[in-house]
Amino acid sequence: MKHSRLTMVAASVAGALCLATAALAQDAKPAAPPKGEAVISSEQVTATVTKINQKTREVTLKASDGQEYDFVADEAVQNLPQVKKGDVVTATYTEAVAWEVKKGGAAGVDATVAAGAAPIGGKPAAAAGRQVKVTVSITAIDPKAPSVTFKGPAGNTKTIKVKYPEKLKGVNVGDTVDITYTEAIALKVEAAAKKK
C-alpha cells in the first residue's frame, strides 16, 4: 500500500512539474518580477446510458459525438440499480496548476486526496479530488536560451525553456518554486427526460 501511494505521489509530482513548466513557458503576459501564476481548465462530457445489465454490471454510454463506450461498473458504485437506460451521465473534469517563486526553502512534496458519493438509494453521483504540492529548487538559469533548471524532491532535474525571459527578473539560483497541481472530477447521473 505504501509503495503504491509513493508511486502515485511520484507520478503526481512528475505531472505537476511538467504542467508547471508549461505554465511557466506559455500564456502569461510579460509583467514585473515573478510572484506566481495559475492556469485552470475544465471540461464537461455528457453521455446517455444506452444499455445496462445489472447482473454483470456492464454499462454502455453514448457520447454526444455518437461514440459508444462500454465498461463494467466497479462494486464501489453502490447505486447502480438506480441507473436506467436513457439516463444522462455528466462528468466534469477540472485541473489547475499554480506556481510561486520564493526565496530560499527546501524541496519537498505533499499530497491530499478527498472523495464523496451519493447516499445509498439515490442516483449515482461522486466527486473526487487530489492536490499535490511540490517544491523544487532552481539549480541553473540560462538567460540566453532562456531556460531554467529545477531539482525536485527526489533529486531529479528538469530544464525548461521560458517563453517570456522578463519573467526571470529577480529569480536566482537557489530560489524555490512552489507548484500546486489540483485535479477534480465530479460525476452525476440524471434520470432520462420524460417523454411528452
C-alpha positions as CSV (number, residue, x, y, z in Angstrom):
1,M,0.0,0.0,0.0
2,K,2.8,2.4,1.0
3,H,4.7,1.6,-2.2
4,S,1.6,2.3,-4.5
5,R,1.0,5.6,-2.7
6,L,4.6,6.6,-3.2
7,T,4.3,5.6,-6.9
8,M,1.1,7.7,-7.2
9,V,2.8,10.7,-5.5
10,A,5.8,10.3,-7.7
11,A,3.6,10.3,-10.8
12,S,1.7,13.3,-9.5
13,V,5.0,15.1,-8.8
14,A,6.1,14.4,-12.4
15,G,2.8,15.6,-13.8
16,A,2.8,18.7,-11.6
17,L,6.3,19.5,-12.7
18,C,5.5,19.1,-16.3
19,L,2.4,21.2,-16.0
20,A,4.2,23.9,-14.1
21,T,6.8,24.0,-16.7
22,A,4.1,24.5,-19.3
23,A,2.6,27.3,-17.2
24,L,6.0,29.0,-16.9
25,A,6.6,28.7,-20.7
26,Q,3.3,29.9,-22.1
27,D,0.2,32.2,-22.0
28,A,1.4,34.8,-19.5
29,K,1.6,38.4,-20.4
30,P,5.0,40.0,-19.7
31,A,5.0,41.5,-16.3
32,A,7.0,42.6,-13.3
33,P,9.3,40.2,-11.4
34,P,7.6,36.9,-10.9
35,K,5.5,36.2,-7.9
36,G,3.4,33.4,-9.3
37,E,0.6,32.4,-11.7
38,A,-2.3,29.9,-12.0
39,V,-3.7,28.1,-15.0
40,I,-7.1,26.5,-14.8
41,S,-9.0,24.4,-17.3
42,S,-12.3,22.5,-17.1
43,E,-14.1,20.1,-19.5
44,Q,-17.6,18.7,-19.3
45,V,-18.7,15.5,-21.0
46,T,-22.3,14.3,-21.3
47,A,-23.3,10.8,-22.3
48,T,-26.5,8.7,-22.3
49,V,-26.9,5.2,-21.0
50,T,-27.9,3.1,-24.0
51,K,-27.5,-0.4,-22.3
52,I,-27.2,-1.6,-18.8
53,N,-27.0,-5.1,-17.4
54,Q,-27.5,-5.0,-13.6
55,K,-26.3,-8.6,-13.1
56,T,-23.0,-8.3,-15.0
57,R,-22.7,-4.5,-14.2
58,E,-22.0,-3.9,-17.9
59,V,-22.9,-0.3,-19.0
60,T,-22.8,1.2,-22.5
61,L,-22.7,5.0,-22.7
62,K,-23.2,7.0,-25.9
63,A,-21.5,10.4,-26.1
64,S,-22.9,13.4,-27.9
65,D,-20.5,12.7,-30.8
66,G,-22.1,9.3,-31.3
67,Q,-19.1,7.3,-29.9
68,E,-20.1,4.5,-27.6
69,Y,-18.1,3.4,-24.5
70,D,-18.5,0.0,-22.8
71,F,-17.3,-0.6,-19.2
72,V,-18.1,-2.7,-16.2
73,A,-19.1,-0.6,-13.1
74,D,-17.0,-1.3,-10.1
75,E,-18.6,-2.8,-7.0
76,A,-17.9,0.6,-5.3
77,V,-20.7,2.0,-7.4
78,Q,-23.4,1.2,-4.8
79,N,-26.3,2.9,-6.6
80,L,-26.1,1.2,-9.9
81,P,-29.6,-0.4,-9.5
82,Q,-31.0,3.2,-9.8
83,V,-29.5,3.7,-13.2
84,K,-31.7,3.0,-16.2
85,K,-31.5,3.1,-20.0
86,G,-31.8,6.7,-21.2
87,D,-30.3,8.3,-18.0
88,V,-27.8,11.0,-18.7
89,V,-24.3,10.9,-17.2
90,T,-22.4,14.1,-16.8
91,A,-18.7,14.2,-15.9
92,T,-16.8,17.4,-15.2
93,Y,-13.0,17.3,-15.0
94,T,-11.1,20.3,-13.7
95,E,-7.4,20.8,-13.3
96,A,-5.3,23.7,-12.2
97,V,-1.7,24.4,-11.7
98,A,-0.3,27.3,-9.7
99,W,3.3,28.3,-9.1
100,E,5.1,30.8,-6.9
101,V,8.7,31.7,-6.8
102,K,10.1,32.1,-3.2
103,K,13.5,33.0,-1.8
104,G,15.2,30.1,-0.1
105,G,13.3,27.0,1.1
106,A,13.8,23.3,0.5
107,A,12.4,20.8,-2.0
108,G,9.5,18.7,-0.8
109,V,6.2,17.1,-1.7
110,D,2.8,16.9,0.0
111,A,-0.4,15.3,-1.3
112,T,-4.1,15.4,-0.3
113,V,-6.9,13.2,-1.6
114,A,-10.7,13.7,-1.0
115,A,-13.8,11.9,-2.2
116,G,-17.5,11.8,-1.7
117,A,-20.5,9.9,-3.1
118,A,-24.3,10.0,-3.2
119,P,-26.3,8.4,-0.4
120,I,-27.3,4.7,-0.9
121,G,-30.6,4.6,-2.9
122,G,-30.0,7.8,-4.8
123,K,-28.9,8.3,-8.4
124,P,-25.1,7.7,-8.6
125,A,-23.0,10.8,-8.0
126,A,-19.5,11.1,-6.9
127,A,-16.7,13.7,-6.6
128,A,-13.0,13.1,-6.1
129,G,-10.1,15.4,-6.0
130,R,-6.4,15.4,-5.5
131,Q,-3.9,18.1,-4.8
132,V,-0.2,17.7,-4.9
133,K,2.2,20.5,-3.8
134,V,5.8,20.2,-4.9
135,T,8.6,22.5,-4.0
136,V,11.5,22.4,-6.4
137,S,14.8,24.3,-6.3
138,I,16.2,26.3,-9.1
139,T,19.7,25.0,-9.9
140,A,20.5,26.9,-13.1
141,I,19.3,29.8,-15.1
142,D,20.4,30.4,-18.7
143,P,19.2,33.8,-19.8
144,K,20.5,33.3,-23.4
145,A,18.4,30.2,-24.0
146,P,16.3,31.3,-22.0
147,S,15.8,28.4,-19.7
148,V,15.6,27.3,-16.0
149,T,16.7,24.0,-14.5
150,F,14.8,22.7,-11.4
151,K,15.8,20.0,-8.9
152,G,12.9,18.1,-7.4
153,P,12.5,16.4,-4.0
154,A,13.7,13.1,-5.3
155,G,16.8,14.6,-6.8
156,N,15.5,14.6,-10.4
157,T,16.3,17.6,-12.6
158,K,14.4,19.1,-15.5
159,T,15.3,22.0,-17.7
160,I,12.5,24.1,-19.3
161,K,12.5,26.9,-21.8
162,V,10.9,30.1,-20.7
163,K,8.7,31.9,-23.2
164,Y,9.0,35.3,-21.6
165,P,12.6,36.0,-20.4
166,E,11.4,39.1,-18.5
167,K,9.7,36.6,-16.1
168,L,13.2,35.7,-14.9
169,K,14.0,39.1,-13.5
170,G,14.5,38.8,-9.8
171,V,14.8,35.0,-10.0
172,N,18.1,33.5,-8.7
173,V,19.7,30.1,-8.4
174,G,18.8,28.7,-5.0
175,D,15.2,30.1,-5.1
176,T,12.4,27.6,-4.8
177,V,9.2,27.3,-6.7
178,D,6.1,26.0,-5.0
179,I,4.0,24.1,-7.6
180,T,0.4,23.1,-6.7
181,Y,-1.4,20.8,-9.0
182,T,-5.1,20.2,-8.4
183,E,-7.4,17.9,-10.3
184,A,-11.0,17.0,-9.6
185,I,-13.8,15.1,-11.2
186,A,-17.5,15.2,-10.5
187,L,-19.9,12.6,-11.9
188,K,-23.6,12.6,-11.7
189,V,-26.4,10.6,-13.3
190,E,-29.7,12.2,-14.1
191,A,-33.0,10.5,-14.9
192,A,-34.0,10.3,-18.5
193,A,-36.2,13.2,-19.7
194,K,-39.9,12.3,-19.5
195,K,-41.5,12.0,-22.9
196,K,-44.3,14.4,-23.5
